[in-house]
Amino acid sequence: MFKEFSNLKAKRVGSFLSLNIILSTTLALFIFGMCGLLIIQANRLGMLIKENAELQVFLEHDLPKNQLEDLKKLLLQQNFILKANGSSESSLKFISKEEAAKEFVEDTKENFQELLGFNPLRDAFVVKIRPEFFGSKKLANIRANLESKKGIYEVSYVEDLMTLINKNINMIGFILLLFGFFILLTVVVLVDNTLRIALFSQRMLIRSMQLVGATDTFIQKPFLIQALIQGSLSGLIASILLSAFLKYIQIQIPDLILLYESEKLFLLLFSLVIMGGVTSLLSTYRAVRKYLSMSLDDLY
């Protein structure tokens, strides 16, 4: 008899409103996934902005080649220099004063050397820094440290702009995290309410099984299994939809590939499946426990 009731219960739970539950949960998880994708890509954009920040290290006039090489080695040894593809070489560029003068003339269309009779510009190294050193105090320390080295005349960067960029990136990150928390809370509440409404129609079946002597564990098991399957399936569908959406956006805007981080995206997609299963499981457990402890009058 218990087996017959279990089969009847599993069948009814599996068929009643299952499509509505999956659709609602999928939509909620897709919205959460979109928010997560936005946070990942915004963080990547901030990192790209920081990675392209540059310091200009101006040198003393007429330094010999061996001293230039020594300064280059010195800069490459610094812990703040960005390492691209495992090397610091691509993050450091030497610009001679002749190259700087040529660029200036091309930009301004004015030959200042003819007017002055000499080239007042300086040789310089242009250095890209690691994102974690993108801060006012750290940049100031880097400048003070480098300017104390022999052969270095001045270290220059757009201080106000870097401070503004850093401030805006931190503010945007905080707002997105706050928005993500709100979306997460909304998803949990939506999934919980959807499952509670669906299980409301099962309350009399739960009581009927109690009356024939079924244990709480025996009654809960089919509900929990069904919830885990529906929630995980919803997470899987949401992951597929999110992947398809991301692929479509990348086709429309190819430059977005720069914001693509496969490891974090995979983690996000996997978390949708886990989140769908766990949220549905916990919500179903709470609802079933509620109906198991209700009196007959309350059930009606």
C-alpha positions in Angstrom: 0.0 0.0 0.0 2.8 2.4 0.8 4.3 1.7 -2.6 1.0 2.5 -4.3 0.7 5.8 -2.4 4.3 6.7 -3.2 3.8 6.1 -6.9 0.6 8.1 -6.9 2.3 10.9 -5.0 5.3 11.0 -7.2 3.2 10.9 -10.3 1.0 13.8 -9.1 3.9 15.9 -7.9 5.8 15.2 -11.2 2.9 16.2 -13.4 1.1 18.9 -11.5 2.4 22.3 -12.3 5.9 20.9 -13.1 6.1 22.9 -16.3 5.1 26.1 -14.5 7.7 25.4 -11.8 10.5 24.8 -14.2 9.6 27.8 -16.3 9.4 30.1 -13.3 12.6 28.8 -11.7 14.4 29.0 -15.1 13.4 32.6 -15.6 14.5 33.5 -12.1 17.9 31.8 -12.5 18.4 33.3 -15.9 17.9 36.8 -14.5 20.4 36.0 -11.7 22.8 34.6 -14.3 22.6 37.8 -16.3 23.4 39.8 -13.2 26.4 37.5 -12.5 27.6 37.9 -16.1 27.3 41.7 -15.8 29.4 41.6 -12.6 32.1 39.4 -14.1 32.4 41.5 -17.3 32.3 44.8 -15.4 35.1 43.4 -13.2 37.1 42.4 -16.2 36.6 45.8 -17.8 37.9 47.4 -14.7 40.9 45.2 -14.8 41.6 46.0 -18.5 41.4 49.7 -17.7 43.9 49.3 -14.9 46.2 47.1 -17.0 46.4 49.8 -19.6 47.4 52.5 -17.2 50.9 53.7 -17.9 53.8 55.4 -16.0 56.2 57.5 -18.0 59.7 57.3 -16.6 61.7 60.2 -18.0 65.5 59.9 -18.0 68.4 62.3 -17.5 69.9 63.7 -20.7 72.5 61.9 -22.7 72.7 58.7 -20.7 75.1 56.1 -22.1 73.7 52.9 -23.6 75.0 50.7 -20.8 73.2 52.8 -18.2 70.0 52.7 -20.3 70.2 48.9 -20.2 70.8 48.9 -16.5 67.7 51.1 -15.9 65.7 48.8 -18.2 66.8 45.7 -16.1 66.0 47.7 -12.9 62.5 48.4 -14.1 61.8 44.9 -15.2 62.8 43.7 -11.8 60.2 45.8 -10.0 57.2 44.0 -8.5 54.6 46.5 -9.8 55.3 46.0 -13.5 52.6 44.1 -15.4 53.6 40.6 -16.6 51.9 39.8 -19.9 52.1 36.1 -21.0 54.5 35.5 -18.2 57.0 38.2 -19.2 57.5 41.8 -18.3 59.1 42.8 -21.6 55.8 43.6 -23.4 54.8 45.9 -20.5 57.9 48.2 -21.0 58.6 50.3 -24.0 61.5 52.7 -24.6 60.8 55.9 -26.4 63.8 58.0 -27.5 63.7 61.8 -27.5 63.9 61.7 -31.3 60.8 59.4 -31.5 59.0 61.7 -29.0 59.9 64.8 -31.1 58.7 63.1 -34.3 55.3 62.2 -32.7 54.9 65.7 -31.3 55.5 67.3 -34.7 53.0 64.9 -36.3 50.4 65.7 -33.7 50.8 69.5 -33.6 52.2 70.1 -37.1 54.7 72.5 -35.5 58.5 71.9 -35.5 59.6 73.2 -32.2 63.2 72.1 -32.9 63.6 74.6 -35.6 62.5 77.3 -33.3 64.6 76.3 -30.3 67.5 74.9 -32.2 67.7 71.7 -30.1 65.5 68.9 -28.8 64.4 69.6 -25.2 62.6 66.3 -24.8 63.9 63.3 -22.8 64.3 59.6 -23.4 61.7 57.7 -21.5 60.4 54.3 -20.6 56.7 53.7 -20.7 55.7 51.1 -18.1 52.4 49.3 -17.6 51.6 48.5 -14.0 49.7 45.7 -12.3 46.1 46.4 -11.3 46.7 45.9 -7.6 49.1 48.9 -7.6 46.4 51.1 -9.1 45.9 53.4 -6.1 46.9 56.9 -5.2 49.2 56.0 -2.3 50.8 53.0 -4.1 51.5 55.1 -7.3 53.0 57.9 -5.2 55.3 55.4 -3.5 56.3 53.9 -6.9 57.1 57.4 -8.2 59.1 58.4 -5.1 61.1 55.1 -5.3 61.9 55.4 -9.0 62.8 59.1 -8.8 65.4 58.2 -6.2 67.3 56.0 -8.7 70.3 57.4 -10.5 69.6 58.3 -14.1 65.8 58.8 -13.7 64.7 62.4 -13.9 61.0 62.2 -13.3 58.1 59.7 -13.1 54.8 61.0 -14.6 51.2 59.8 -14.7 47.8 61.5 -14.9 47.2 61.4 -11.1 43.7 63.0 -11.1 42.5 60.7 -13.9 43.8 57.6 -12.3 42.3 58.5 -8.9 38.9 59.2 -10.6 39.1 55.9 -12.6 39.9 53.9 -9.4 37.1 55.6 -7.5 34.5 55.0 -10.2 35.5 51.3 -10.7 35.2 50.7 -6.9 31.8 52.5 -6.8 30.5 50.5 -9.8 31.7 47.3 -8.3 29.9 48.0 -5.0 26.7 48.9 -6.8 26.8 45.7 -8.9 27.4 43.6 -5.8 24.5 45.2 -4.0 22.3 44.7 -7.1 23.5 41.1 -7.3 22.5 40.4 -3.7 19.1 41.9 -4.3 18.6 39.7 -7.4 19.8 36.6 -5.4 17.3 37.4 -2.6 14.5 37.9 -5.3 15.4 34.6 -6.9 15.2 32.7 -3.6 11.9 34.2 -2.7 10.4 33.7 -6.1 11.4 30.0 -6.3 10.3 29.5 -2.7 6.8 31.0 -3.3 6.4 29.1 -6.6 7.1 25.7 -4.9 4.9 26.5 -1.9 2.0 27.3 -4.1 2.5 24.1 -6.1 2.7 22.0 -3.0 -0.4 23.6 -1.5 -2.5 21.3 -3.7 -0.6 18.3 -2.3 -1.4 18.9 1.3 -4.4 16.5 1.4 -2.3 13.8 -0.2 0.3 14.3 2.5 -2.3 14.0 5.2 -3.8 10.9 3.5 -0.4 9.2 3.6 0.0 10.2 7.3 -3.3 8.6 8.1 -2.2 5.2 6.6 0.9 5.2 8.7 3.6 6.5 6.3 6.6 8.0 8.1 7.7 11.6 7.5 10.8 10.5 5.7 8.8 8.2 3.4 6.4 11.1 2.5 9.1 13.7 2.0 11.4 11.6 -0.2 9.5 11.8 -3.6 8.8 15.5 -3.1 12.5 16.2 -2.4 13.7 14.1 -5.3 11.3 15.8 -7.7 12.3 19.2 -6.4 16.0 18.4 -6.9 15.4 17.2 -10.5 13.2 20.2 -11.4 15.6 22.7 -9.8 18.7 21.3 -11.4 16.9 21.0 -14.8 15.9 24.7 -14.5 19.5 25.7 -13.7 20.7 23.7 -16.7 18.2 25.3 -19.0 19.1 28.8 -17.6 22.8 28.0 -18.2 22.1 27.0 -21.8 20.0 30.2 -22.4 22.7 32.3 -20.9 25.4 30.7 -23.0 23.4 31.2 -26.1 22.7 34.9 -25.2 26.4 35.5 -24.6 27.3 33.9 -27.9 24.8 36.1 -29.7 26.1 39.2 -28.1 29.7 38.3 -29.0 28.6 37.9 -32.6 27.0 41.3 -32.6 29.8 43.0 -30.7 33.1 41.1 -31.4 35.1 43.4 -29.0 33.2 41.8 -26.1 35.5 38.8 -26.4 38.0 40.9 -24.4 35.7 40.6 -21.4 35.3 36.9 -21.8 36.7 34.8 -18.9 36.0 31.1 -19.6 36.8 29.9 -16.0 34.5 32.4 -14.3 31.8 31.9 -16.9 31.9 28.1 -16.4 31.7 28.6 -12.6 28.7 30.9 -13.1 26.9 28.4 -15.3 27.7 25.6 -12.9 26.5 27.7 -9.9 23.1 28.2 -11.6 22.6 24.4 -11.7 23.6 24.0 -8.1 21.6 27.0 -7.0 18.5 25.7 -8.8 18.7 22.3 -7.2 19.6 23.5 -3.7 17.0 26.3 -3.6 14.2 24.0 -4.8 15.2 21.3 -2.4 15.3 23.5 0.7 12.0 25.3 -0.3 10.3 22.0 -0.9 11.6 20.6 2.4 10.2 23.6 4.3 6.8 23.4 2.6 6.4 19.7 3.1 7.4 19.9 6.8 4.9 22.7 7.2 2.0 20.5 5.9 3.2 17.5 7.9 2.8 19.4 11.1 -0.5 21.1 10.3 -3.7 20.1 11.9 -6.6 18.9 9.7 -8.5 22.1 10.3 -5.6 24.2 9.2 -5.2 22.1 6.1 -8.7 23.0 5.1 
